[in-house]
Amino acid sequence: MRRVPVLVTSVGGNVGQGVVKALRAARRQFRVIGIDMEPLSAGFSFVDAWYVTPRAGAPGFVERLEEICRREGVAAVYVCSHAELVFFAAARAELEVALGATVFVNPPQVVAIGSNKWRTVEFLRRAGLPHPDSALIDDEAGVGGLVERCGFPLVVKPCVGAAARNVFTVNSLEQLAALRQLIPGLVVQRCLPGEEAEYTAGTVSGYDGRVRAAIVLRRELLQGTTYRAELVDDESLTRQVVRIVEALGAVGPCNVQFRLVDGVVCPFEINPRFSGTSGIRYLYGFNDPELVFALLCEGEEVGQPELRAGVVLRYWEAVHIPHATFADLRAARSVPASRVASPALSV
């Protein structure tokens, strides 16, 4: 069977590596080409061919991408870094013509909402959907009202950020004032109940914005990343997630993180992209990289897969590249040519 060439960006990150894992587990046979700006990317050891590229949007990036796609005959591009979304979303139509490939990225207006937590709250509010009571930290009147309504503790996080960086729980006005001085662009939110039960949901939507498939997982976090998850079989929760994603207008992959408030889904983050949990969802029978490829690249109608109940426990992995040094790898991987993945041993 012919293997379909697809390109995965940012294979040095957990999202890119998760997408590669899902593609390896797919029913279709894929030839996976990985790109990353870091020559020491561990992801280069898990793909069929790899290329070092400039940062997305930097001078020479598009030309390099065109060269790779022509050489490899790439059918589709999986955008896997939060930092790349704005560039690929804005340039998608032109890139698809230039690359001769389908680019899996959400529309610019969807990316703009999902990339900013304040815009996410405003979208949910305007759509009449549940959302955490929030205020921008520089809005002293708004923050004062939030304190009156919700009291302490409150959660403070960057409007634009990822991986739980600069996320704080505060217990006083003095702590809020200190953060206002130290870190710009923060949003203050009600501390949602149910810390012991946090959820992550994934969906796949078509060009018409209609959700074709969804999965809901209860999760436990370690340093902002899901490291334990169990399948949640609850049609009510799934319907609520679908309503949110369809109101957003997502195309392709979308991830909703939420807690339950009186049994109602209350999202605190929406990531309109492939997720770090794409690398475990396929274990439940939900292979969103393959579903998105079938739906958006091949025009094949897809539906809700049959999910396998269970628990997923994550663990650390390592790659050993024999007889190599940092300097050797940096020098070898700086050559602007395709390479077969280095022999590696997972330990």
C-alpha positions in Angstrom: 0.0 0.0 0.0 1.3 3.5 -0.9 2.2 5.5 2.1 0.7 9.0 2.0 3.3 11.7 2.6 2.3 14.2 5.4 4.3 16.9 7.1 4.2 17.5 10.9 5.5 20.8 12.2 7.3 21.3 15.5 8.1 17.6 16.1 10.3 18.7 19.0 7.2 19.5 21.0 4.7 17.2 22.7 1.8 18.1 20.3 3.9 17.3 17.2 5.2 14.1 18.7 1.6 13.1 19.7 0.4 13.6 16.2 3.2 11.5 14.9 2.2 8.7 17.3 -1.4 8.9 16.2 -0.4 8.8 12.5 1.7 5.7 13.2 -1.3 4.0 14.8 -3.7 5.0 11.9 -5.3 2.5 9.6 -3.9 4.4 6.6 -0.2 4.2 5.9 1.5 7.5 6.3 5.0 8.6 5.4 5.7 11.2 8.1 8.0 14.1 7.4 8.9 16.2 10.5 10.2 19.7 10.6 11.5 21.8 13.5 13.7 24.8 14.1 15.8 23.0 16.7 18.5 20.7 15.3 18.5 18.6 18.5 14.8 17.8 18.2 14.0 14.4 19.6 11.1 14.2 17.2 13.5 13.7 14.3 14.1 10.2 15.6 10.5 9.2 15.1 9.8 10.3 11.5 10.6 9.0 8.1 12.4 12.1 7.0 13.2 15.4 8.7 14.2 18.9 8.0 15.5 21.8 10.0 13.6 25.0 9.1 13.6 28.6 10.2 10.9 29.7 12.6 7.4 29.9 11.1 7.0 33.3 9.4 10.7 34.1 9.5 12.6 35.0 6.3 13.1 31.9 4.2 10.5 29.8 6.0 7.9 29.6 3.2 10.5 28.9 0.6 11.9 26.1 2.7 8.5 24.7 3.2 7.8 24.8 -0.5 11.0 23.0 -1.2 10.2 20.3 1.3 6.6 19.8 0.1 7.7 19.5 -3.6 10.5 17.1 -2.8 8.4 14.9 -0.6 5.0 15.2 -2.5 3.3 16.2 0.8 -0.5 15.8 0.8 -1.2 17.6 4.1 0.5 19.8 6.7 -0.3 19.3 10.4 0.3 22.6 12.3 1.3 21.5 15.8 2.7 24.5 17.6 0.7 27.2 19.4 3.2 29.8 18.2 2.7 28.9 14.6 -1.1 29.1 14.5 -1.5 32.8 13.7 1.0 32.6 10.8 -0.5 29.5 9.2 -4.1 30.6 9.7 -3.5 34.0 8.0 -1.6 32.4 5.1 -3.5 29.2 4.7 -5.1 29.8 1.3 -1.9 31.1 -0.3 0.1 28.3 1.3 -2.2 25.5 0.1 -1.7 26.8 -3.5 2.1 27.2 -3.1 2.6 23.9 -1.3 0.1 21.8 -3.2 -1.1 20.5 0.2 -4.0 20.8 2.6 -3.0 22.8 5.7 -4.8 21.8 8.8 -5.3 25.0 10.7 -8.4 26.8 12.0 -9.7 30.0 10.5 -8.0 33.2 11.6 -11.0 34.4 13.7 -11.1 31.1 15.5 -7.4 31.2 16.2 -7.6 34.8 17.5 -10.3 33.8 20.0 -8.5 30.6 21.2 -5.1 32.2 21.4 -6.3 34.8 23.9 -8.0 33.9 27.2 -9.8 37.2 27.5 -11.1 36.9 23.9 -12.2 33.4 24.8 -14.2 34.6 27.8 -15.7 37.4 25.6 -16.7 34.9 22.9 -18.4 32.6 25.4 -20.2 35.5 27.0 -21.5 36.9 23.7 -22.6 33.4 22.6 -24.6 33.0 25.9 -22.3 30.1 26.9 -21.0 29.3 30.4 -17.7 31.0 31.2 -15.6 31.8 34.3 -16.3 35.3 35.8 -13.3 37.3 34.7 -11.7 40.8 34.5 -8.5 42.2 33.0 -6.1 42.9 35.8 -5.6 46.5 34.7 -9.4 47.1 35.1 -9.4 48.0 38.8 -13.2 48.4 38.8 -13.7 45.1 37.1 -11.3 43.3 39.4 -13.1 44.9 42.4 -16.4 43.6 41.2 -15.0 40.2 40.7 -13.6 40.1 44.2 -17.0 41.2 45.6 -18.8 38.5 43.6 -16.4 35.6 44.0 -14.1 36.4 46.9 -10.7 34.8 47.1 -8.9 32.7 45.9 -8.8 33.9 42.3 -6.8 32.6 39.4 -4.5 35.0 37.5 -3.1 33.9 34.1 -1.7 35.6 31.0 -4.2 36.4 28.3 -1.7 34.9 25.8 0.2 31.9 27.2 0.6 28.2 27.3 1.8 25.2 29.5 0.5 26.9 32.7 3.4 29.4 32.7 2.8 32.5 34.9 -0.5 31.1 36.3 -1.1 32.0 39.9 -3.7 31.5 42.6 -4.0 34.7 44.6 -5.6 35.3 48.0 -5.4 39.1 48.5 -5.6 42.5 46.9 -1.9 42.9 47.7 -1.0 39.9 45.7 -3.1 41.2 42.7 -1.4 44.6 42.9 2.1 42.9 42.9 1.3 40.8 39.8 -0.2 43.9 38.1 3.2 45.5 38.4 5.3 42.5 37.5 3.6 40.8 34.5 1.7 42.6 31.7 -1.4 41.3 30.0 -3.0 39.3 32.8 -6.6 38.2 33.2 -8.2 37.5 36.7 -10.8 34.7 36.9 -13.0 33.0 39.4 -11.4 29.9 40.8 -13.7 27.2 39.3 -14.7 24.4 41.7 -13.8 20.8 41.1 -10.1 20.9 41.0 -10.1 17.1 41.5 -12.1 16.7 38.3 -10.7 18.6 35.3 -11.7 17.7 31.8 -10.2 17.9 28.3 -12.3 17.3 25.2 -11.3 16.9 21.6 -13.4 17.4 18.5 -13.1 17.1 14.7 -15.2 19.5 12.5 -15.7 19.9 8.8 -15.4 23.0 6.6 -19.0 23.6 7.4 -18.2 24.0 11.1 -20.2 21.0 12.1 -18.6 18.6 14.6 -18.3 15.0 13.3 -16.6 13.4 16.3 -15.8 14.1 19.9 -14.1 12.7 23.0 -14.2 13.7 26.6 -11.5 12.7 29.1 -11.2 13.4 32.8 -7.6 14.2 33.4 -4.9 14.9 36.0 -2.1 17.4 35.3 1.6 17.5 35.9 3.2 20.9 35.1 0.3 21.9 32.9 0.3 18.6 30.9 -2.2 15.7 31.1 -0.4 12.7 32.6 -3.3 10.6 33.6 -6.7 10.4 31.8 -9.8 8.3 31.8 -12.6 8.2 29.2 -15.9 9.9 30.2 -19.0 8.3 28.7 -21.5 11.1 29.2 -23.7 12.3 26.3 -24.7 15.4 28.1 -21.1 16.6 28.5 -20.4 15.7 24.9 -23.4 17.7 23.6 -22.3 20.7 25.6 -18.8 20.6 24.2 -20.1 20.2 20.6 -22.3 23.3 21.1 -19.3 25.3 22.2 -17.1 24.2 19.3 -19.8 24.7 16.7 -20.6 28.2 18.1 -16.8 29.0 17.7 -16.8 27.8 14.1 -13.8 25.5 14.4 -12.6 23.7 11.3 -10.6 20.5 11.8 -9.2 19.9 15.4 -10.3 21.7 18.5 -9.6 21.1 22.2 -11.8 22.4 25.1 -10.6 22.4 28.7 -13.2 22.7 31.3 -14.6 22.0 34.8 -18.1 21.3 35.8 -20.1 24.0 37.6 -23.4 22.5 38.9 -23.1 19.9 36.3 -22.6 22.4 33.4 -19.5 22.5 31.2 -17.6 25.7 32.0 -14.6 26.1 29.6 -11.6 28.0 30.9 -9.5 27.4 27.8 -10.1 26.6 24.1 -7.2 25.5 21.9 -8.3 25.4 18.2 -5.6 23.0 17.2 -4.3 19.5 17.7 -3.6 18.9 21.4 -1.0 17.4 23.6 -3.6 14.6 24.3 -3.8 13.8 20.5 -0.9 11.4 21.4 -3.1 9.4 23.8 -6.6 9.8 22.3 -5.9 7.2 19.6 -5.5 4.6 22.4 -9.2 5.2 23.1 -10.1 4.8 19.4 -10.2 8.5 18.7 -7.5 9.3 16.1 -8.1 12.9 15.4 -5.1 13.3 13.0 -6.4 10.5 10.8 -10.0 11.8 11.1 -9.0 15.3 10.1 -7.0 13.9 7.1 -9.9 11.9 5.9 -12.4 14.7 6.3 -10.5 17.7 5.1 -7.9 16.3 2.7 -9.7 13.4 1.1 -13.3 14.7 1.4 -14.4 11.5 3.1 -17.3 11.9 5.5 -16.4 10.6 9.0 -18.5 10.0 12.0 -18.2 9.3 15.7 -15.8 6.4 16.3 -16.5 3.6 18.8 -14.5 4.5 21.9 -12.7 2.1 24.1 -13.1 2.8 27.8 -10.0 2.8 30.0 -7.3 4.7 31.8 -4.1 6.1 30.2 -1.0 6.6 32.3 1.8 8.6 30.7 5.5 8.0 31.3 8.8 9.6 30.3 10.6 8.3 27.2 14.1 8.9 26.0 16.0 8.6 22.7 19.6 7.3 22.6 21.6 8.2 19.4 24.8 6.1 19.5 28.2 7.7 19.0 26.8 11.2 18.7 27.6 14.6 20.4 25.6 17.8 20.5 28.1 19.4 18.1 27.9 16.4 15.7 24.1 16.5 15.6 23.9 20.3 15.3 26.4 20.2 12.4 24.7 17.3 10.6 21.2 18.6 11.0 22.1 22.0 9.8 22.6 20.6 6.3 19.6 21.7 4.2 18.8 18.2 3.0 16.4 15.4 3.8 17.6 12.8 6.2 16.2 9.4 7.2 15.5 9.4 10.9 18.6 8.6 13.0 18.7 5.1 14.5 17.5 5.4 18.0 16.8 3.3 21.1 14.0 4.2 23.4 14.9 3.6 27.0 
